[in-house]
Amino acid sequence: MTAPLSSSYLLRGTAAGGTLRLVGMDSARIVEDARLRHGLSKTATAALGRTLTASALLAVVLGKKTDSRVTVRVEGGGPVGWIVAEGSVDGRVRGYVRQPGADLPLRESDGKLDVRGIVGMDGELAVTRLLDNGEPYTGSAQLVSGEIAEDVSTYLGVSEQIPNAVLLGVYEQGEQVAFAGGLLVQAMPGVTDETLARLEANIRALGQITDSLRRGGLLDTIQRVTDGLDVQLAPEAQPARFECRCSRQKAADSLKFFSAAERQEMIEAGGQEIVCHWCGEHYQLTPEEIEALDQGGVHARA
Protein backbone atom coordinates (compact mmCIF):
# COMPACT_ATOMS: atom_id res chain seq x y z
CA MET A 1 0.00 0.00 0.00
CA THR A 2 1.40 3.39 -1.00
CA ALA A 3 1.46 6.38 1.34
CA PRO A 4 -1.09 9.19 0.84
CA LEU A 5 0.14 11.96 -1.41
CA SER A 6 0.83 15.37 0.06
CA SER A 7 -0.88 18.47 -1.29
CA SER A 8 0.21 19.93 -4.62
CA TYR A 9 1.92 23.32 -4.73
CA LEU A 10 3.66 25.91 -6.90
CA LEU A 11 7.09 27.49 -6.41
CA ARG A 12 8.06 30.76 -8.09
CA GLY A 13 11.40 32.49 -8.42
CA THR A 14 14.07 34.12 -10.53
CA ALA A 15 17.66 33.34 -11.40
CA ALA A 16 20.68 34.94 -13.04
CA GLY A 17 19.98 38.38 -11.63
CA GLY A 18 16.33 38.36 -12.68
CA THR A 19 17.03 37.46 -16.32
CA LEU A 20 15.38 34.06 -15.82
CA ARG A 21 11.88 33.68 -14.41
CA LEU A 22 10.75 30.28 -13.24
CA VAL A 23 7.67 28.55 -11.91
CA GLY A 24 7.64 24.94 -10.77
CA MET A 25 4.82 22.67 -9.68
CA ASP A 26 4.45 19.48 -7.69
CA SER A 27 1.17 18.21 -9.13
CA ALA A 28 1.08 14.60 -7.94
CA ARG A 29 -2.00 15.07 -5.73
CA ILE A 30 -3.83 16.91 -8.52
CA VAL A 31 -3.06 14.26 -11.14
CA GLU A 32 -4.05 11.44 -8.81
CA ASP A 33 -7.31 13.25 -8.08
CA ALA A 34 -7.94 13.55 -11.82
CA ARG A 35 -7.18 9.85 -12.31
CA LEU A 36 -9.72 8.86 -9.69
CA ARG A 37 -12.41 11.30 -10.83
CA HIS A 38 -12.27 10.28 -14.48
CA GLY A 39 -11.24 6.63 -14.24
CA LEU A 40 -8.19 7.27 -16.40
CA SER A 41 -5.97 4.59 -17.90
CA LYS A 42 -2.25 4.78 -17.13
CA THR A 43 -1.31 6.49 -20.38
CA ALA A 44 -4.31 8.82 -20.30
CA THR A 45 -3.31 9.76 -16.74
CA ALA A 46 0.15 10.77 -17.94
CA ALA A 47 -1.25 12.75 -20.88
CA LEU A 48 -3.85 14.64 -18.85
CA GLY A 49 -1.47 15.03 -15.90
CA ARG A 50 1.14 16.77 -18.02
CA THR A 51 -1.52 19.03 -19.52
CA LEU A 52 -3.00 19.90 -16.13
CA THR A 53 0.45 20.86 -14.88
CA ALA A 54 1.12 22.89 -18.00
CA SER A 55 -2.14 24.82 -17.61
CA ALA A 56 -1.16 25.89 -14.10
CA LEU A 57 2.34 26.96 -15.18
CA LEU A 58 0.94 28.89 -18.16
CA ALA A 59 -1.63 30.62 -15.94
CA VAL A 60 1.20 32.03 -13.84
CA VAL A 61 3.25 33.13 -16.85
CA LEU A 62 0.40 34.50 -18.98
CA GLY A 63 -2.14 35.57 -16.36
CA LYS A 64 -2.47 39.30 -15.73
CA LYS A 65 -4.77 39.21 -12.70
CA THR A 66 -5.12 37.19 -9.51
CA ASP A 67 -8.18 35.41 -10.92
CA SER A 68 -6.83 34.89 -14.44
CA ARG A 69 -7.44 31.49 -16.05
CA VAL A 70 -5.78 29.74 -18.97
CA THR A 71 -7.34 26.87 -20.91
CA VAL A 72 -5.14 24.42 -22.80
CA ARG A 73 -6.63 22.15 -25.47
CA VAL A 74 -4.56 19.45 -27.14
CA GLU A 75 -5.93 17.50 -30.08
CA GLY A 76 -3.50 15.32 -32.00
CA GLY A 77 -5.67 12.65 -33.55
CA GLY A 78 -4.58 9.92 -31.13
CA PRO A 79 -6.76 7.38 -29.27
CA VAL A 80 -7.32 9.65 -26.26
CA GLY A 81 -9.11 12.23 -28.41
CA TRP A 82 -8.88 15.78 -27.16
CA ILE A 83 -7.36 16.85 -23.84
CA VAL A 84 -8.59 19.99 -22.07
CA ALA A 85 -7.16 21.56 -18.93
CA GLU A 86 -7.79 24.86 -17.17
CA GLY A 87 -5.34 26.45 -14.77
CA SER A 88 -5.82 29.53 -12.59
CA VAL A 89 -3.29 31.93 -11.14
CA ASP A 90 -4.60 31.05 -7.67
CA GLY A 91 -3.62 27.39 -8.10
CA ARG A 92 -6.96 25.85 -9.06
CA VAL A 93 -6.78 23.28 -11.84
CA ARG A 94 -9.34 21.09 -13.62
CA GLY A 95 -9.44 19.05 -16.82
CA TYR A 96 -10.56 15.97 -18.72
CA VAL A 97 -9.91 13.84 -21.81
CA ARG A 98 -12.33 12.65 -24.49
CA GLN A 99 -11.54 8.95 -24.05
CA PRO A 100 -10.42 8.33 -20.44
CA GLY A 101 -10.07 4.57 -20.92
CA ALA A 102 -7.83 4.77 -23.99
CA ASP A 103 -4.46 3.14 -23.41
CA LEU A 104 -1.40 1.85 -25.26
CA PRO A 105 1.34 -0.67 -24.43
CA LEU A 106 4.61 0.63 -23.02
CA ARG A 107 7.07 1.79 -25.65
CA GLU A 108 9.40 -0.98 -26.76
CA SER A 109 12.31 1.46 -27.08
CA ASP A 110 12.53 2.42 -23.40
CA GLY A 111 9.63 0.77 -21.54
CA LYS A 112 7.96 4.12 -20.78
CA LEU A 113 4.34 5.23 -21.25
CA ASP A 114 3.55 6.06 -24.87
CA VAL A 115 2.13 9.55 -24.38
CA ARG A 116 3.04 10.58 -27.92
CA GLY A 117 1.17 7.59 -29.30
CA ILE A 118 -2.01 8.18 -27.31
CA VAL A 119 -2.05 11.95 -27.99
CA GLY A 120 -0.97 11.82 -31.63
CA MET A 121 0.85 14.49 -33.62
CA ASP A 122 -1.70 15.38 -36.31
CA GLY A 123 -3.15 18.50 -34.74
CA GLU A 124 -2.43 21.46 -32.53
CA LEU A 125 -2.14 22.81 -29.02
CA ALA A 126 -4.36 25.83 -28.38
CA VAL A 127 -4.28 28.18 -25.40
CA THR A 128 -7.14 30.50 -24.50
CA ARG A 129 -6.80 33.40 -22.07
CA LEU A 130 -8.40 36.77 -21.42
CA LEU A 131 -6.70 39.90 -22.66
CA ASP A 132 -6.48 43.10 -20.59
CA ASN A 133 -9.75 44.31 -22.13
CA GLY A 134 -11.55 41.15 -21.03
CA GLU A 135 -11.79 39.68 -24.52
CA PRO A 136 -10.81 36.01 -24.95
CA TYR A 137 -7.75 35.34 -27.08
CA THR A 138 -6.78 31.93 -28.45
CA GLY A 139 -3.34 31.22 -29.82
CA SER A 140 -2.19 27.90 -31.20
CA ALA A 141 0.77 25.99 -32.54
CA GLN A 142 1.07 22.73 -34.43
CA LEU A 143 2.05 19.75 -32.32
CA VAL A 144 5.73 18.90 -32.69
CA SER A 145 6.04 15.86 -30.44
CA GLY A 146 2.73 14.93 -28.77
CA GLU A 147 4.65 14.69 -25.49
CA ILE A 148 3.03 17.97 -24.26
CA ALA A 149 6.15 19.65 -22.78
CA GLU A 150 7.83 20.32 -26.10
CA ASP A 151 4.48 21.30 -27.58
CA VAL A 152 3.84 23.85 -24.81
CA SER A 153 7.36 25.23 -25.26
CA THR A 154 6.79 25.58 -29.00
CA TYR A 155 3.50 27.38 -28.39
CA LEU A 156 5.15 29.88 -26.04
CA GLY A 157 7.93 30.56 -28.52
CA VAL A 158 5.77 30.77 -31.65
CA SER A 159 2.49 32.29 -30.44
CA GLU A 160 3.61 34.32 -27.42
CA GLN A 161 7.22 35.08 -28.46
CA ILE A 162 8.48 33.93 -25.06
CA PRO A 163 11.88 32.16 -25.05
CA ASN A 164 11.49 29.29 -22.62
CA ALA A 165 12.18 25.77 -21.45
CA VAL A 166 9.39 23.44 -20.27
CA LEU A 167 9.71 20.16 -18.38
CA LEU A 168 6.67 17.99 -17.53
CA GLY A 169 6.32 14.49 -16.14
CA VAL A 170 4.04 11.95 -14.45
CA TYR A 171 5.28 8.78 -12.75
CA GLU A 172 2.84 6.07 -11.73
CA GLN A 173 3.65 3.37 -9.22
CA GLY A 174 1.21 0.47 -9.18
CA GLU A 175 -2.27 1.93 -9.58
CA GLN A 176 -1.44 5.35 -8.13
CA VAL A 177 0.30 8.50 -9.31
CA ALA A 178 3.44 8.65 -7.20
CA PHE A 179 5.18 11.71 -8.65
CA ALA A 180 4.12 14.44 -11.06
CA GLY A 181 5.24 17.96 -11.73
CA GLY A 182 6.69 20.48 -14.08
CA LEU A 183 9.00 23.43 -14.49
CA LEU A 184 8.77 26.40 -16.82
CA VAL A 185 11.78 28.70 -17.21
CA GLN A 186 11.26 31.95 -19.08
CA ALA A 187 14.13 33.99 -20.52
CA MET A 188 13.70 37.66 -19.67
CA PRO A 189 15.15 40.77 -21.36
CA GLY A 190 18.88 41.10 -20.70
CA VAL A 191 19.60 37.38 -20.43
CA THR A 192 23.10 36.53 -21.65
CA ASP A 193 24.22 33.77 -23.97
CA GLU A 194 26.34 32.41 -21.14
CA THR A 195 23.28 32.12 -18.88
CA LEU A 196 21.28 30.32 -21.56
CA ALA A 197 24.16 27.96 -22.27
CA ARG A 198 24.45 27.09 -18.57
CA LEU A 199 20.69 26.57 -18.32
CA GLU A 200 20.66 24.26 -21.34
CA ALA A 201 23.58 22.25 -19.95
CA ASN A 202 21.83 21.90 -16.58
CA ILE A 203 18.63 20.66 -18.23
CA ARG A 204 20.56 18.10 -20.29
CA ALA A 205 22.30 16.87 -17.15
CA LEU A 206 18.98 16.62 -15.30
CA GLY A 207 17.56 13.98 -17.64
CA GLN A 208 13.91 13.03 -17.17
CA ILE A 209 12.10 15.32 -14.72
CA THR A 210 10.22 12.38 -13.21
CA ASP A 211 13.53 10.77 -12.26
CA SER A 212 14.60 14.02 -10.60
CA LEU A 213 11.29 14.36 -8.73
CA ARG A 214 11.65 10.80 -7.47
CA ARG A 215 15.19 11.44 -6.28
CA GLY A 216 14.85 14.79 -4.58
CA GLY A 217 11.49 16.44 -5.17
CA LEU A 218 10.58 19.73 -6.82
CA LEU A 219 12.93 21.99 -4.86
CA ASP A 220 15.96 19.84 -5.65
CA THR A 221 14.91 19.73 -9.31
CA ILE A 222 14.75 23.53 -9.48
CA GLN A 223 18.14 23.84 -7.81
CA ARG A 224 19.71 21.43 -10.28
CA VAL A 225 18.22 23.21 -13.30
CA THR A 226 19.48 26.58 -12.01
CA ASP A 227 22.83 25.34 -10.70
CA GLY A 228 25.36 28.16 -10.89
CA LEU A 229 22.67 30.72 -11.76
CA ASP A 230 21.92 32.12 -8.29
CA VAL A 231 18.28 31.09 -7.98
CA GLN A 232 16.04 33.18 -5.70
CA LEU A 233 12.77 31.53 -4.72
CA ALA A 234 9.68 33.09 -3.18
CA PRO A 235 9.66 32.40 0.58
CA GLU A 236 6.41 30.42 0.54
CA ALA A 237 4.93 27.78 -1.75
CA GLN A 238 1.48 28.43 -3.21
CA PRO A 239 -1.09 25.68 -2.59
CA ALA A 240 -2.61 24.09 -5.70
CA ARG A 241 -5.54 21.72 -6.07
CA PHE A 242 -7.96 20.08 -8.48
CA GLU A 243 -11.09 22.17 -8.11
CA CYS A 244 -13.99 22.55 -10.51
CA ARG A 245 -16.29 25.56 -10.88
CA CYS A 246 -19.37 23.42 -11.37
CA SER A 247 -22.28 23.44 -8.91
CA ARG A 248 -25.76 22.04 -8.52
CA GLN A 249 -27.14 25.41 -9.57
CA LYS A 250 -25.11 25.41 -12.80
CA ALA A 251 -26.19 21.84 -13.50
CA ALA A 252 -29.83 22.91 -13.19
CA ASP A 253 -29.23 25.97 -15.36
CA SER A 254 -27.84 23.74 -18.12
CA LEU A 255 -31.30 22.24 -18.58
CA LYS A 256 -32.56 25.62 -19.81
CA PHE A 257 -30.99 24.75 -23.15
CA PHE A 258 -33.52 21.93 -23.56
CA SER A 259 -37.06 22.54 -24.75
CA ALA A 260 -40.00 22.63 -22.33
CA ALA A 261 -41.21 19.33 -23.79
CA GLU A 262 -37.84 17.70 -23.16
CA ARG A 263 -37.79 18.97 -19.58
CA GLN A 264 -41.30 17.59 -19.08
CA GLU A 265 -40.03 14.19 -20.15
CA MET A 266 -37.29 14.47 -17.52
CA ILE A 267 -39.87 15.32 -14.87
CA GLU A 268 -42.05 12.36 -15.81
CA ALA A 269 -38.98 10.10 -15.70
CA GLY A 270 -38.37 11.08 -12.07
CA GLY A 271 -35.60 13.61 -12.57
CA GLN A 272 -32.37 13.97 -14.53
CA GLU A 273 -28.74 13.22 -13.81
CA ILE A 274 -26.13 15.76 -14.96
CA VAL A 275 -22.45 14.82 -15.05
CA CYS A 276 -19.79 17.54 -15.17
CA HIS A 277 -17.30 16.63 -17.89
CA TRP A 278 -14.60 18.73 -16.19
CA CYS A 279 -14.53 16.87 -12.90
CA GLY A 280 -16.90 13.91 -13.14
CA GLU A 281 -19.25 15.17 -10.40
CA HIS A 282 -22.79 13.73 -10.62
CA TYR A 283 -25.86 15.88 -9.89
CA GLN A 284 -29.22 14.11 -9.61
CA LEU A 285 -31.84 16.82 -10.16
CA THR A 286 -35.33 16.24 -8.80
CA PRO A 287 -38.58 16.82 -10.74
CA GLU A 288 -39.24 19.82 -8.48
CA GLU A 289 -35.93 21.42 -9.42
CA ILE A 290 -36.63 20.92 -13.11
CA GLU A 291 -40.17 22.31 -12.75
CA ALA A 292 -38.72 25.46 -11.20
CA LEU A 293 -36.97 26.24 -14.47
CA ASP A 294 -40.34 26.89 -16.11
CA GLN A 295 -41.59 28.92 -13.15
CA GLY A 296 -39.13 31.78 -13.51
CA GLY A 297 -36.59 30.51 -11.02
CA VAL A 298 -34.29 27.67 -10.06
CA HIS A 299 -34.29 26.24 -6.57
CA ALA A 300 -31.50 23.70 -6.60
CA ARG A 301 -31.10 22.09 -3.24
CA ALA A 302 -27.69 21.98 -1.58
JOQUILIN-V285488 format. One record per residue. N is the residue number from 1. D_FIRST is the distance of its C-alpha to the first C-alpha in Angstrom with 1 decimal. Layout:
N | D_FIRST
N | D_FIRST
This chain:
1 | 0.0
2 | 3.8
3 | 6.7
4 | 9.3
5 | 12.0
6 | 15.4
7 | 18.5
8 | 20.5
9 | 23.9
10 | 27.1
11 | 29.1
12 | 32.8
13 | 35.4
14 | 38.4
15 | 39.4
16 | 42.6
17 | 44.8
18 | 43.6
19 | 44.3
20 | 40.6
21 | 38.5
22 | 34.7
23 | 31.9
24 | 28.2
25 | 25.1
26 | 21.4
27 | 20.4
28 | 16.7
29 | 16.2
30 | 19.3
31 | 18.4
32 | 15.0
33 | 17.2
34 | 19.7
35 | 17.3
36 | 16.3
37 | 20.0
38 | 21.6
39 | 19.3
40 | 19.7
41 | 19.4
42 | 17.9
43 | 21.4
44 | 22.5
45 | 19.7
46 | 20.9
47 | 24.5
48 | 24.2
49 | 21.9
50 | 24.6
51 | 27.3
52 | 25.8
53 | 25.6
54 | 29.1
55 | 30.5
56 | 29.5
57 | 31.0
58 | 34.1
59 | 34.6
60 | 34.9
61 | 37.3
62 | 39.4
63 | 39.2
64 | 42.4
65 | 41.5
66 | 38.7
67 | 37.9
68 | 38.4
69 | 36.1
70 | 35.7
71 | 34.8
72 | 33.8
73 | 34.4
74 | 33.7
75 | 35.3
76 | 35.7
77 | 36.3
78 | 33.0
79 | 30.9
80 | 28.9
81 | 32.2
82 | 32.6
83 | 30.1
84 | 31.0
85 | 29.6
86 | 31.2
87 | 30.8
88 | 32.6
89 | 34.0
90 | 32.3
91 | 28.8
92 | 28.3
93 | 27.0
94 | 26.8
95 | 27.1
96 | 26.8
97 | 27.7
98 | 30.2
99 | 28.1
100 | 24.4
101 | 23.7
102 | 25.7
103 | 24.0
104 | 25.4
105 | 24.5
106 | 23.5
107 | 26.7
108 | 28.4
109 | 29.8
110 | 26.7
111 | 23.6
112 | 22.6
113 | 22.3
114 | 25.8
115 | 26.3
116 | 30.0
117 | 30.3
118 | 28.6
119 | 30.5
120 | 33.8
121 | 36.6
122 | 39.5
123 | 39.5
124 | 39.0
125 | 37.0
126 | 38.6
127 | 38.2
128 | 39.8
129 | 40.6
130 | 43.4
131 | 46.4
132 | 48.2
133 | 50.5
134 | 47.6
135 | 48.1
136 | 45.1
137 | 45.2
138 | 43.3
139 | 43.3
140 | 41.9
141 | 41.6
142 | 41.3
143 | 37.9
144 | 38.2
145 | 34.9
146 | 32.5
147 | 29.8
148 | 30.3
149 | 30.7
150 | 34.0
151 | 35.1
152 | 34.6
153 | 36.5
154 | 39.3
155 | 39.6
156 | 40.0
157 | 42.5
158 | 44.5
159 | 44.4
160 | 44.1
161 | 45.7
162 | 43.0
163 | 42.5
164 | 38.7
165 | 35.7
166 | 32.4
167 | 29.0
168 | 26.0
169 | 22.6
170 | 19.2
171 | 16.4
172 | 13.5
173 | 10.5
174 | 9.3
175 | 10.0
176 | 9.8
177 | 12.6
178 | 11.8
179 | 15.5
180 | 18.7
181 | 22.1
182 | 25.7
183 | 29.0
184 | 32.5
185 | 35.5
186 | 38.9
187 | 42.1
188 | 44.6
189 | 48.5
190 | 49.7
191 | 46.9
192 | 48.3
193 | 48.0
194 | 46.8
195 | 43.9
196 | 42.9
197 | 43.1
198 | 40.9
199 | 38.3
200 | 38.3
201 | 38.1
202 | 35.1
203 | 33.3
204 | 34.1
205 | 32.8
206 | 29.5
207 | 28.6
208 | 25.7
209 | 24.5
210 | 20.8
211 | 21.2
212 | 22.8
213 | 20.2
214 | 17.6
215 | 20.0
216 | 21.5
217 | 20.7
218 | 23.4
219 | 26.0
220 | 26.1
221 | 26.4
222 | 29.3
223 | 31.0
224 | 30.9
225 | 32.4
226 | 35.1
227 | 35.7
228 | 39.4
229 | 40.0
230 | 39.8
231 | 36.9
232 | 37.3
233 | 34.3
234 | 34.6
235 | 33.8
236 | 31.1
237 | 28.3
238 | 28.7
239 | 25.8
240 | 24.9
241 | 23.2
242 | 23.2
243 | 26.1
244 | 28.5
245 | 32.2
246 | 32.4
247 | 33.5
248 | 35.0
249 | 38.4
250 | 37.9
251 | 36.7
252 | 39.9
253 | 42.0
254 | 40.8
255 | 42.7
256 | 45.9
257 | 45.9
258 | 46.5
259 | 49.9
260 | 51.1
261 | 51.4
262 | 47.8
263 | 46.6
264 | 48.8
265 | 47.0
266 | 43.7
267 | 45.2
268 | 46.6
269 | 43.2
270 | 41.7
271 | 40.1
272 | 38.1
273 | 34.5
274 | 34.0
275 | 30.8
276 | 30.5
277 | 29.9
278 | 28.7
279 | 25.7
280 | 25.5
281 | 26.6
282 | 28.6
283 | 31.9
284 | 33.8
285 | 37.4
286 | 39.9
287 | 43.4
288 | 44.8
289 | 42.9
290 | 44.2
291 | 47.7
292 | 47.7
293 | 47.6
294 | 51.1
295 | 52.3
296 | 52.2
297 | 48.9
298 | 45.2
299 | 43.7
300 | 40.0
301 | 38.3
302 | 35.4
